[in-house]
Amino acid sequence: MRVQERRFLIVDDEPDACWALERILERQPGTRCRRAATAAAALGELRKGSFALALLDAKLPDMDGLELARHVRAIDGSLPIIVVSGYFYQDDLAIQTALQQGLIQCFVAKPFRHEEIVRAVAEAIQKRGGRE
């Protein structure tokens, strides 16, 4: 039986963060990742194809990650979004508001642990499955 491929979008201007996230995520069978270092590149990727999940850095060179999440919602209103950030903290008002409004499904602080990313992705995918 062939495993269905899932595509994840990783948006971060730090190449090492992208590399680490990609290695963690692609350990899951059938998972493939695309990277974008800017919000503009991420939006271009989203317009070209569909993704199962997006992981967004909070601070990008051309746009704030939460603003990017709003643009992502305009393209794909049901795409699970996880913010991965060393700028924000879990209890920041902006993050709490984004979570409550459903703009993002999860927040993971940098530096992150492997299991935090795996758990956040599983929860975000599961939540999306429950709404479909």
N, CA, C and O atoms as a GROMACS GRO file, in nm:
protein
  528
    1MET      N    1   0.084  -0.118   0.000
    1MET     CA    2   0.000   0.000   0.000
    1MET      C    3   0.089   0.124   0.000
    1MET      O    4   0.185   0.133   0.077
    2ARG      N    5   0.058   0.218  -0.085
    2ARG     CA    6   0.136   0.340  -0.098
    2ARG      C    7   0.086   0.444   0.003
    2ARG      O    8  -0.035   0.465   0.018
    3VAL      N    9   0.179   0.510   0.071
    3VAL     CA   10   0.145   0.614   0.168
    3VAL      C   11   0.114   0.742   0.091
    3VAL      O   12   0.189   0.782   0.002
    4GLN      N   13   0.003   0.807   0.125
    4GLN     CA   14  -0.034   0.932   0.060
    4GLN      C   15   0.063   1.042   0.099
    4GLN      O   16   0.097   1.057   0.217
    5GLU      N   17   0.108   1.118   0.000
    5GLU     CA   18   0.204   1.224   0.028
    5GLU      C   19   0.136   1.345   0.090
    5GLU      O   20   0.028   1.386   0.048
    6ARG      N   21   0.202   1.402   0.192
    6ARG     CA   22   0.158   1.526   0.254
    6ARG      C   23   0.268   1.629   0.230
    6ARG      O   24   0.386   1.600   0.249
    7ARG      N   25   0.228   1.746   0.188
    7ARG     CA   26   0.324   1.854   0.164
    7ARG      C   27   0.310   1.959   0.273
    7ARG      O   28   0.200   2.008   0.300
    8PHE      N   29   0.423   1.994   0.334
    8PHE     CA   30   0.427   2.097   0.436
    8PHE      C   31   0.509   2.214   0.385
    8PHE      O   32   0.609   2.195   0.316
    9LEU      N   33   0.467   2.335   0.420
    9LEU     CA   34   0.539   2.457   0.385
    9LEU      C   35   0.608   2.510   0.510
    9LEU      O   36   0.544   2.535   0.612
   10ILE      N   37   0.740   2.527   0.500
   10ILE     CA   38   0.820   2.582   0.609
   10ILE      C   39   0.864   2.722   0.567
   10ILE      O   40   0.930   2.738   0.465
   11VAL      N   41   0.827   2.823   0.647
   11VAL     CA   42   0.861   2.961   0.615
   11VAL      C   43   0.946   3.018   0.727
   11VAL      O   44   0.898   3.042   0.838
   12ASP      N   45   1.074   3.037   0.698
   12ASP     CA   46   1.168   3.090   0.798
   12ASP      C   47   1.288   3.146   0.723
   12ASP      O   48   1.336   3.085   0.627
   13ASP      N   49   1.336   3.261   0.768
   13ASP     CA   50   1.452   3.322   0.702
   13ASP      C   51   1.584   3.269   0.758
   13ASP      O   52   1.691   3.309   0.711
   14GLU      N   53   1.579   3.180   0.855
   14GLU     CA   54   1.699   3.117   0.910
   14GLU      C   55   1.715   2.979   0.845
   14GLU      O   56   1.636   2.889   0.873
   15PRO      N   57   1.816   2.962   0.759
   15PRO     CA   58   1.834   2.833   0.692
   15PRO      C   59   1.848   2.715   0.788
   15PRO      O   60   1.799   2.606   0.759
   16ASP      N   61   1.914   2.735   0.902
   16ASP     CA   62   1.929   2.625   0.997
   16ASP      C   63   1.795   2.582   1.056
   16ASP      O   64   1.773   2.463   1.079
   17ALA      N   65   1.706   2.677   1.081
   17ALA     CA   66   1.573   2.643   1.133
   17ALA      C   67   1.494   2.564   1.028
   17ALA      O   68   1.428   2.466   1.061
   18CYS      N   69   1.502   2.608   0.904
   18CYS     CA   70   1.435   2.534   0.796
   18CYS      C   71   1.489   2.392   0.786
   18CYS      O   72   1.413   2.296   0.775
   19TRP      N   73   1.620   2.381   0.789
   19TRP     CA   74   1.684   2.250   0.778
   19TRP      C   75   1.636   2.158   0.891
   19TRP      O   76   1.599   2.043   0.866
   20ALA      N   77   1.636   2.208   1.014
   20ALA     CA   78   1.595   2.126   1.129
   20ALA      C   79   1.448   2.084   1.117
   20ALA      O   80   1.415   1.968   1.138
   21LEU      N   81   1.362   2.179   1.083
   21LEU     CA   82   1.219   2.146   1.069
   21LEU      C   83   1.198   2.045   0.958
   21LEU      O   84   1.120   1.950   0.973
   22GLU      N   85   1.265   2.064   0.847
   22GLU     CA   86   1.252   1.972   0.735
   22GLU      C   87   1.295   1.830   0.774
   22GLU      O   88   1.226   1.733   0.740
   23ARG      N   89   1.405   1.817   0.843
   23ARG     CA   90   1.454   1.685   0.886
   23ARG      C   91   1.356   1.618   0.983
   23ARG      O   92   1.331   1.498   0.973
   24ILE      N   93   1.300   1.695   1.074
   24ILE     CA   94   1.203   1.639   1.169
   24ILE      C   95   1.077   1.593   1.095
   24ILE      O   96   1.029   1.482   1.118
   25LEU      N   97   1.026   1.677   1.008
   25LEU     CA   98   0.898   1.648   0.942
   25LEU      C   99   0.910   1.538   0.838
   25LEU      O  100   0.818   1.457   0.825
   26GLU      N  101   1.020   1.533   0.765
   26GLU     CA  102   1.032   1.434   0.659
   26GLU      C  103   1.064   1.294   0.712
   26GLU      O  104   1.074   1.200   0.633
   27ARG      N  105   1.079   1.280   0.843
   27ARG     CA  106   1.089   1.146   0.902
   27ARG      C  107   0.955   1.074   0.900
   27ARG      O  108   0.949   0.952   0.909
   28GLN      N  109   0.848   1.151   0.887
   28GLN     CA  110   0.715   1.092   0.880
   28GLN      C  111   0.693   1.039   0.739
   28GLN      O  112   0.720   1.110   0.642
   29PRO      N  113   0.646   0.915   0.725
   29PRO     CA  114   0.626   0.857   0.592
   29PRO      C  115   0.536   0.944   0.504
   29PRO      O  116   0.431   0.990   0.548
   30GLY      N  117   0.578   0.964   0.382
   30GLY     CA  118   0.498   1.038   0.284
   30GLY      C  119   0.503   1.188   0.296
   30GLY      O  120   0.431   1.258   0.224
   31THR      N  121   0.584   1.241   0.386
   31THR     CA  122   0.590   1.386   0.406
   31THR      C  123   0.700   1.449   0.323
   31THR      O  124   0.814   1.402   0.322
   32ARG      N  125   0.666   1.555   0.254
   32ARG     CA  126   0.762   1.633   0.176
   32ARG      C  127   0.746   1.779   0.215
   32ARG      O  128   0.635   1.826   0.241
   33CYS      N  129   0.856   1.851   0.219
   33CYS     CA  130   0.854   1.991   0.260
   33CYS      C  131   0.902   2.083   0.149
   33CYS      O  132   0.987   2.047   0.067
   34ARG      N  133   0.845   2.201   0.148
   34ARG     CA  134   0.893   2.310   0.062
   34ARG      C  135   0.933   2.421   0.157
   34ARG      O  136   0.871   2.440   0.262
   35ARG      N  137   1.037   2.494   0.121
   35ARG     CA  138   1.088   2.603   0.205
   35ARG      C  139   1.064   2.737   0.137
   35ARG      O  140   1.062   2.748   0.014
   36ALA      N  141   1.046   2.838   0.220
   36ALA     CA  142   1.039   2.976   0.173
   36ALA      C  143   1.105   3.064   0.278
   36ALA      O  144   1.080   3.047   0.398
   37ALA      N  145   1.190   3.156   0.235
   37ALA     CA  146   1.263   3.242   0.328
   37ALA      C  147   1.194   3.377   0.349
   37ALA      O  148   1.234   3.453   0.438
   38THR      N  149   1.093   3.405   0.270
   38THR     CA  150   1.019   3.531   0.282
   38THR      C  151   0.869   3.505   0.272
   38THR      O  152   0.826   3.399   0.226
   39ALA      N  153   0.792   3.602   0.315
   39ALA     CA  154   0.647   3.591   0.304
   39ALA      C  155   0.605   3.588   0.157
   39ALA      O  156   0.516   3.513   0.119
   40ALA      N  157   0.670   3.670   0.076
   40ALA     CA  158   0.637   3.673  -0.067
   40ALA      C  159   0.659   3.536  -0.132
   40ALA      O  160   0.576   3.489  -0.209
   41ALA      N  161   0.771   3.473  -0.100
   41ALA     CA  162   0.799   3.340  -0.155
   41ALA      C  163   0.697   3.238  -0.104
   41ALA      O  164   0.654   3.150  -0.179
   42ALA      N  165   0.658   3.249   0.022
   42ALA     CA  166   0.559   3.158   0.079
   42ALA      C  167   0.425   3.172   0.008
   42ALA      O  168   0.361   3.072  -0.025
   43LEU      N  169   0.382   3.294  -0.014
   43LEU     CA  170   0.255   3.316  -0.082
   43LEU      C  171   0.260   3.264  -0.225
   43LEU      O  172   0.161   3.212  -0.275
   44GLY      N  173   0.374   3.277  -0.289
   44GLY     CA  174   0.393   3.221  -0.423
   44GLY      C  175   0.379   3.070  -0.422
   44GLY      O  176   0.314   3.013  -0.510
   45GLU      N  177   0.439   3.004  -0.324
   45GLU     CA  178   0.428   2.859  -0.311
   45GLU      C  179   0.282   2.818  -0.290
   45GLU      O  180   0.235   2.721  -0.349
   46LEU      N  181   0.211   2.891  -0.205
   46LEU     CA  182   0.072   2.858  -0.177
   46LEU      C  183  -0.017   2.876  -0.299
   46LEU      O  184  -0.115   2.803  -0.316
   47ARG      N  185   0.015   2.970  -0.383
   47ARG     CA  186  -0.064   2.992  -0.504
   47ARG      C  187  -0.037   2.885  -0.609
   47ARG      O  188  -0.121   2.860  -0.696
   48LYS      N  189   0.081   2.823  -0.602
   48LYS     CA  190   0.118   2.719  -0.700
   48LYS      C  191   0.063   2.582  -0.665
   48LYS      O  192   0.041   2.500  -0.755
   49GLY      N  193   0.040   2.554  -0.538
   49GLY     CA  194  -0.003   2.419  -0.501
   49GLY      C  195  -0.060   2.415  -0.362
   49GLY      O  196  -0.053   2.512  -0.286
   50SER      N  197  -0.118   2.300  -0.329
   50SER     CA  198  -0.180   2.286  -0.198
   50SER      C  199  -0.084   2.223  -0.098
   50SER      O  200   0.007   2.149  -0.136
   51PHE      N  201  -0.106   2.253   0.028
   51PHE     CA  202  -0.024   2.203   0.138
   51PHE      C  203  -0.116   2.149   0.246
   51PHE      O  204  -0.231   2.190   0.259
   52ALA      N  205  -0.062   2.057   0.325
   52ALA     CA  206  -0.135   2.000   0.437
   52ALA      C  207  -0.118   2.083   0.563
   52ALA      O  208  -0.197   2.073   0.656
   53LEU      N  209  -0.011   2.167   0.565
   53LEU     CA  210   0.023   2.241   0.686
   53LEU      C  211   0.126   2.347   0.652
   53LEU      O  212   0.206   2.329   0.560
   54ALA      N  213   0.125   2.458   0.726
   54ALA     CA  214   0.228   2.561   0.712
   54ALA      C  215   0.288   2.592   0.849
   54ALA      O  216   0.215   2.608   0.947
   55LEU      N  217   0.420   2.601   0.854
   55LEU     CA  218   0.492   2.642   0.973
   55LEU      C  219   0.555   2.777   0.943
   55LEU      O  220   0.637   2.788   0.852
   56LEU      N  221   0.517   2.880   1.018
   56LEU     CA  222   0.559   3.016   0.989
   56LEU      C  223   0.644   3.073   1.102
   56LEU      O  224   0.610   3.060   1.220
   57ASP      N  225   0.754   3.136   1.064
   57ASP     CA  226   0.833   3.212   1.160
   57ASP      C  227   0.757   3.343   1.187
   57ASP      O  228   0.686   3.392   1.100
   58ALA      N  229   0.773   3.397   1.305
   58ALA     CA  230   0.701   3.520   1.342
   58ALA      C  231   0.763   3.645   1.281
   58ALA      O  232   0.693   3.742   1.253
   59LYS      N  233   0.893   3.643   1.261
   59LYS     CA  234   0.962   3.761   1.208
   59LYS      C  235   1.034   3.725   1.079
   59LYS      O  236   1.134   3.654   1.079
   60LEU      N  237   0.981   3.777   0.970
   60LEU     CA  238   1.039   3.755   0.838
   60LEU      C  239   1.087   3.890   0.785
   60LEU      O  240   1.041   3.994   0.832
   61PRO      N  241   1.177   3.889   0.689
   61PRO     CA  242   1.232   4.016   0.640
   61PRO      C  243   1.129   4.108   0.574
   61PRO      O  244   1.145   4.230   0.573
   62ASP      N  245   1.022   4.050   0.519
   62ASP     CA  246   0.926   4.131   0.446
   62ASP      C  247   0.788   4.140   0.508
   62ASP      O  248   0.703   4.215   0.459
   63MET      N  249   0.762   4.064   0.616
   63MET     CA  250   0.629   4.068   0.676
   63MET      C  251   0.631   3.996   0.810
   63MET      O  252   0.708   3.902   0.830
   64ASP      N  253   0.548   4.041   0.901
   64ASP     CA  254   0.529   3.973   1.028
   64ASP      C  255   0.458   3.839   1.003
   64ASP      O  256   0.371   3.830   0.916
   65GLY      N  257   0.495   3.737   1.078
   65GLY     CA  258   0.437   3.604   1.059
   65GLY      C  259   0.287   3.597   1.081
   65GLY      O  260   0.218   3.520   1.013
   66LEU      N  261   0.235   3.674   1.175
   66LEU     CA  262   0.091   3.674   1.198
   66LEU      C  263   0.017   3.743   1.084
   66LEU      O  264  -0.095   3.704   1.049
   67GLU      N  265   0.078   3.845   1.026
   67GLU     CA  266   0.020   3.908   0.907
   67GLU      C  267   0.023   3.810   0.790
   67GLU      O  268  -0.073   3.801   0.714
   68LEU      N  269   0.133   3.737   0.777
   68LEU     CA  270   0.140   3.634   0.673
   68LEU      C  271   0.030   3.531   0.694
   68LEU      O  272  -0.031   3.486   0.597
   69ALA      N  273   0.004   3.493   0.817
   69ALA     CA  274  -0.104   3.397   0.845
   69ALA      C  275  -0.237   3.448   0.792
   69ALA      O  276  -0.318   3.371   0.740
   70ARG      N  277  -0.262   3.577   0.805
   70ARG     CA  278  -0.387   3.635   0.752
   70ARG      C  279  -0.393   3.621   0.600
   70ARG      O  280  -0.499   3.590   0.544
   71HIS      N  281  -0.281   3.644   0.533
   71HIS     CA  282  -0.275   3.628   0.387
   71HIS      C  283  -0.293   3.481   0.348
   71HIS      O  284  -0.359   3.451   0.249
   72VAL      N  285  -0.233   3.391   0.425
   72VAL     CA  286  -0.249   3.248   0.400
   72VAL      C  287  -0.396   3.210   0.410
   72VAL      O  288  -0.446   3.134   0.328
   73ARG      N  289  -0.465   3.261   0.510
   73ARG     CA  290  -0.608   3.233   0.529
   73ARG      C  291  -0.690   3.275   0.407
   73ARG      O  292  -0.788   3.210   0.371
   74ALA      N  293  -0.649   3.385   0.343
   74ALA     CA  294  -0.720   3.432   0.224
   74ALA      C  295  -0.703   3.335   0.107
   74ALA      O  296  -0.791   3.325   0.021
   75ILE      N  297  -0.592   3.265   0.103
   75ILE     CA  298  -0.565   3.168  -0.004
   75ILE      C  299  -0.626   3.033   0.029
   75ILE      O  300  -0.688   2.970  -0.057
   76ASP      N  301  -0.608   2.987   0.152
   76ASP     CA  302  -0.659   2.856   0.196
   76ASP      C  303  -0.710   2.870   0.339
   76ASP      O  304  -0.634   2.864   0.435
   77GLY      N  305  -0.839   2.889   0.351
   77GLY     CA  306  -0.900   2.916   0.482
   77GLY      C  307  -0.894   2.802   0.581
   77GLY      O  308  -0.915   2.823   0.700
   78SER      N  309  -0.864   2.681   0.535
   78SER     CA  310  -0.862   2.566   0.627
   78SER      C  311  -0.722   2.512   0.654
   78SER      O  312  -0.706   2.414   0.726
   79LEU      N  313  -0.620   2.575   0.596
   79LEU     CA  314  -0.483   2.526   0.613
   79LEU      C  315  -0.438   2.542   0.758
   79LEU      O  316  -0.439   2.654   0.810
   80PRO      N  317  -0.397   2.435   0.824
   80PRO     CA  318  -0.344   2.448   0.960
   80PRO      C  319  -0.214   2.528   0.959
   80PRO      O  320  -0.126   2.504   0.876
   81ILE      N  321  -0.203   2.622   1.052
   81ILE     CA  322  -0.085   2.708   1.061
   81ILE      C  323  -0.027   2.696   1.201
   81ILE      O  324  -0.097   2.708   1.301
   82ILE      N  325   0.103   2.671   1.205
   82ILE     CA  326   0.178   2.668   1.330
   82ILE      C  327   0.281   2.780   1.324
   82ILE      O  328   0.357   2.789   1.228
   83VAL      N  329   0.283   2.864   1.425
   83VAL     CA  330   0.386   2.968   1.433
   83VAL      C  331   0.500   2.913   1.518
   83VAL      O  332   0.478   2.864   1.630
   84VAL      N  333   0.620   2.922   1.464
   84VAL     CA  334   0.742   2.877   1.532
   84VAL      C  335   0.828   3.001   1.548
   84VAL      O  336   0.874   3.058   1.449
   85SER      N  337   0.852   3.043   1.674
   85SER     CA  338   0.914   3.174   1.693
   85SER      C  339   1.005   3.182   1.815
   85SER      O  340   0.979   3.122   1.919
   86GLY      N  341   1.110   3.257   1.799
   86GLY     CA  342   1.195   3.295   1.911
   86GLY      C  343   1.164   3.436   1.955
   86GLY      O  344   1.222   3.485   2.053
   87TYR      N  345   1.075   3.502   1.886
   87TYR     CA  346   1.037   3.640   1.916
   87TYR      C  347   0.921   3.645   2.015
   87TYR      O  348   0.925   3.717   2.115
   88PHE      N  349   0.817   3.566   1.987
   88PHE     CA  350   0.700   3.560   2.074
   88PHE      C  351   0.715   3.450   2.178
   88PHE      O  352   0.801   3.362   2.166
   89TYR      N  353   0.630   3.455   2.279
   89TYR     CA  354   0.617   3.350   2.378
   89TYR      C  355   0.473   3.301   2.377
   89TYR      O  356   0.385   3.371   2.328
   90GLN      N  357   0.448   3.184   2.431
   90GLN     CA  358   0.315   3.125   2.432
   90GLN      C  359   0.211   3.219   2.494
   90GLN      O  360   0.097   3.223   2.447
   91ASP      N  361   0.249   3.294   2.597
   91ASP     CA  362   0.152   3.379   2.666
   91ASP      C  363   0.144   3.522   2.613
   91ASP      O  364   0.075   3.605   2.672
   92ASP      N  365   0.214   3.552   2.503
   92ASP     CA  366   0.201   3.685   2.443
   92ASP      C  367   0.058   3.707   2.396
   92ASP      O  368  -0.006   3.616   2.343
   93LEU      N  369   0.009   3.828   2.415
   93LEU     CA  370  -0.129   3.860   2.378
   93LEU      C  371  -0.154   3.835   2.229
   93LEU      O  372  -0.260   3.785   2.193
   94ALA      N  373  -0.059   3.870   2.143
   94ALA     CA  374  -0.077   3.850   1.999
   94ALA      C  375  -0.095   3.702   1.966
   94ALA      O  376  -0.178   3.667   1.882
   95ILE      N  377  -0.018   3.616   2.030
   95ILE     CA  378  -0.028   3.472   2.006
   95ILE      C  379  -0.160   3.419   2.063
   95ILE      O  380  -0.229   3.342   1.996
   96GLN      N  381  -0.194   3.458   2.184
   96GLN     CA  382  -0.319   3.412   2.244
   96GLN      C  383  -0.440   3.454   2.161
   96GLN      O  384  -0.534   3.376   2.144
   97THR      N  385  -0.437   3.576   2.111
   97THR     CA  386  -0.547   3.625   2.026
   97THR      C  387  -0.554   3.545   1.897
   97THR      O  388  -0.663   3.506   1.854
   98ALA      N  389  -0.440   3.521   1.834
   98ALA     CA  390  -0.437   3.445   1.708
   98ALA      C  391  -0.489   3.303   1.730
   98ALA      O  392  -0.560   3.249   1.645
   99LEU      N  393  -0.455   3.243   1.842
   99LEU     CA  394  -0.505   3.109   1.874
   99LEU      C  395  -0.656   3.110   1.897
   99LEU      O  396  -0.728   3.025   1.845
  100GLN      N  397  -0.703   3.206   1.974
  100GLN     CA  398  -0.846   3.214   2.005
  100GLN      C  399  -0.930   3.242   1.880
  100GLN      O  400  -1.041   3.191   1.867
  101GLN      N  401  -0.876   3.322   1.790
  101GLN     CA  402  -0.948   3.355   1.667
  101GLN      C  403  -0.938   3.245   1.561
  101GLN      O  404  -1.005   3.251   1.458
  102GLY      N  405  -0.854   3.145   1.586
  102GLY     CA  406  -0.836   3.038   1.488
  102GLY      C  407  -0.745   3.077   1.373
  102GLY      O  408  -0.737   3.006   1.273
  103LEU      N  409  -0.676   3.189   1.387
  103LEU     CA  410  -0.582   3.229   1.283
  103LEU      C  411  -0.468   3.129   1.273
  103LEU      O  412  -0.424   3.094   1.164
  104ILE      N  413  -0.421   3.083   1.390
  104ILE     CA  414  -0.319   2.979   1.395
  104ILE      C  415  -0.371   2.865   1.483
  104ILE      O  416  -0.456   2.888   1.570
  105GLN      N  417  -0.320   2.744   1.461
  105GLN     CA  418  -0.365   2.630   1.540
  105GLN      C  419  -0.272   2.602   1.657
  105GLN      O  420  -0.313   2.542   1.757
  106CYS      N  421  -0.147   2.647   1.646
  106CYS     CA  422  -0.050   2.611   1.749
  106CYS      C  423   0.066   2.710   1.746
  106CYS      O  424   0.092   2.777   1.645
  107PHE      N  425   0.136   2.718   1.859
  107PHE     CA  426   0.256   2.799   1.871
  107PHE      C  427   0.366   2.712   1.932
  107PHE      O  428   0.342   2.640   2.029
  108VAL      N  429   0.486   2.720   1.875
  108VAL     CA  430   0.603   2.650   1.928
  108VAL      C  431   0.715   2.752   1.941
  108VAL      O  432   0.749   2.821   1.845
  109ALA      N  433   0.773   2.760   2.060
  109ALA     CA  434   0.882   2.855   2.085
  109ALA      C  435   1.015   2.797   2.037
  109ALA      O  436   1.041   2.677   2.048
  110LYS      N  437   1.099   2.886   1.985
  110LYS     CA  438   1.237   2.850   1.952
  110LYS      C  439   1.322   2.880   2.074
  110LYS      O  440   1.295   2.978   2.143
  111PRO      N  441   1.422   2.804   2.104
  111PRO     CA  442   1.456   2.679   2.036
  111PRO      C  443   1.353   2.572   2.072
  111PRO      O  444   1.305   2.566   2.186
  112PHE      N  445   1.321   2.488   1.976
  112PHE     CA  446   1.220   2.385   1.995
  112PHE      C  447   1.287   2.248   2.009
  112PHE      O  448   1.401   2.227   1.970
  113ARG      N  449   1.210   2.159   2.066
  113ARG     CA  450   1.253   2.020   2.074
  113ARG      C  451   1.181   1.941   1.965
  113ARG      O  452   1.068   1.973   1.926
  114HIS      N  453   1.246   1.839   1.917
  114HIS     CA  454   1.192   1.753   1.812
  114HIS      C  455   1.048   1.712   1.843
  114HIS      O  456   0.959   1.726   1.759
  115GLU      N  457   1.026   1.662   1.965
  115GLU     CA  458   0.893   1.611   2.001
  115GLU      C  459   0.788   1.722   2.006
  115GLU      O  460   0.669   1.694   1.985
  116GLU      N  461   0.828   1.846   2.032
  116GLU     CA  462   0.731   1.957   2.031
  116GLU      C  463   0.677   1.977   1.890
  116GLU      O  464   0.557   1.998   1.872
  117ILE      N  465   0.765   1.972   1.791
  117ILE     CA  466   0.722   1.990   1.652
  117ILE      C  467   0.632   1.875   1.608
  117ILE      O  468   0.527   1.897   1.549
  118VAL      N  469   0.673   1.752   1.638
  118VAL     CA  470   0.594   1.635   1.600
  118VAL      C  471   0.455   1.642   1.662
  118VAL      O  472   0.355   1.617   1.594
  119ARG      N  473   0.448   1.677   1.789
  119ARG     CA  474   0.319   1.686   1.860
  119ARG      C  475   0.232   1.799   1.801
  119ARG      O  476   0.113   1.779   1.777
  120ALA      N  477   0.292   1.915   1.777
  120ALA     CA  478   0.215   2.028   1.723
  120ALA      C  479   0.160   1.996   1.584
  120ALA      O  480   0.045   2.028   1.554
  121VAL      N  481   0.240   1.933   1.502
  121VAL     CA  482   0.195   1.896   1.367
  121VAL      C  483   0.082   1.794   1.376
  121VAL      O  484  -0.020   1.808   1.307
  122ALA      N  485   0.097   1.693   1.458
  122ALA     CA  486  -0.007   1.590   1.473
  122ALA      C  487  -0.138   1.653   1.520
  122ALA      O  488  -0.245   1.620   1.469
  123GLU      N  489  -0.131   1.743   1.618
  123GLU     CA  490  -0.252   1.807   1.670
  123GLU      C  491  -0.318   1.896   1.564
  123GLU      O  492  -0.440   1.896   1.550
  124ALA      N  493  -0.237   1.971   1.490
  124ALA     CA  494  -0.292   2.060   1.387
  124ALA      C  495  -0.359   1.981   1.274
  124ALA      O  496  -0.466   2.018   1.227
  125ILE      N  497  -0.295   1.874   1.232
  125ILE     CA  498  -0.353   1.788   1.127
  125ILE      C  499  -0.482   1.722   1.177
  125ILE      O  500  -0.580   1.713   1.103
  126GLN      N  501  -0.481   1.677   1.301
  126GLN     CA  502  -0.600   1.613   1.359
  126GLN      C  503  -0.716   1.712   1.368
  126GLN      O  504  -0.830   1.677   1.336
  127LYS      N  505  -0.687   1.836   1.411
  127LYS     CA  506  -0.793   1.937   1.419
  127LYS      C  507  -0.853   1.965   1.282
  127LYS      O  508  -0.974   1.980   1.268
  128ARG      N  509  -0.766   1.971   1.181
  128ARG     CA  510  -0.816   1.996   1.046
  128ARG      C  511  -0.905   1.880   1.000
  128ARG      O  512  -1.010   1.901   0.939
  129GLY      N  513  -0.862   1.758   1.031
  129GLY     CA  514  -0.941   1.639   0.995
  129GLY      C  515  -1.076   1.639   1.060
  129GLY      O  516  -1.174   1.591   1.001
  130GLY      N  517  -1.085   1.691   1.180
  130GLY     CA  518  -1.213   1.696   1.250
  130GLY      C  519  -1.310   1.795   1.191
  130GLY      O  520  -1.431   1.783   1.212
  131ARG      N  521  -1.259   1.895   1.118
  131ARG     CA  522  -1.346   1.996   1.057
  131ARG      C  523  -1.387   1.960   0.917
  131ARG      O  524  -1.484   2.016   0.865
  132GLU      N  525  -1.316   1.868   0.854
  132GLU     CA  526  -1.348   1.837   0.714
  132GLU      C  527  -1.463   1.739   0.703
  132GLU      O  528  -1.502   1.702   0.592
   0.00000   0.00000   0.00000
